[in-house]
Amino acid sequence: MTTRAISVVVADGSAMFRERFCAWLKEQSSVEVVGQAASAPDAWALFLRHRPSAVVLDLQLPDDGGLVLLRQTKPQPLNL
C-alpha cells in the first residue's frame, strides 16, 4: 500500500527560515514541499496552484500579511 505525501507550501518572510525548514521537511518521507513564498501574494498564488494539504504561514508576511492570507485559505461553508 502506498501512502500519499502531504503537500506543503512554506510562506515566510525569512529566506533563511524557509530554506532550513524546507530542508528539514524534505527529509520526511511523507512530506512534499510544493512551493515557497516570501510574500502573501506569492503564497496565495502557490496555494491556488497546488491546493496543498498544509501551509506553514508567517503571520507577519510582507504585503497583505499572513492573517489576510489565512482568511483567504479558510474553507467557506457551502450554501445549499
C-alpha positions, 0 to 999 in steps of 0.5 A: 500500500502506498501512502500519499505525501502531504503537500506543503507550501512554506510562506515566510518572510525569512529566506533563511527560515524557509530554506532550513525548514524546507530542508528539514521537511524534505527529509520526511518521507511523507512530506512534499514541499510544493512551493515557497513564498516570501510574500502573501501574494506569492503564497496565495498564488502557490496555494491556488496552484497546488491546493496543498494539504498544509501551509506553514504561514508567517503571520507577519508576511510582507504585503497583505500579511499572513492573517489576510492570507489565512482568511483567504485559505479558510474553507467557506461553508457551502450554501445549499 
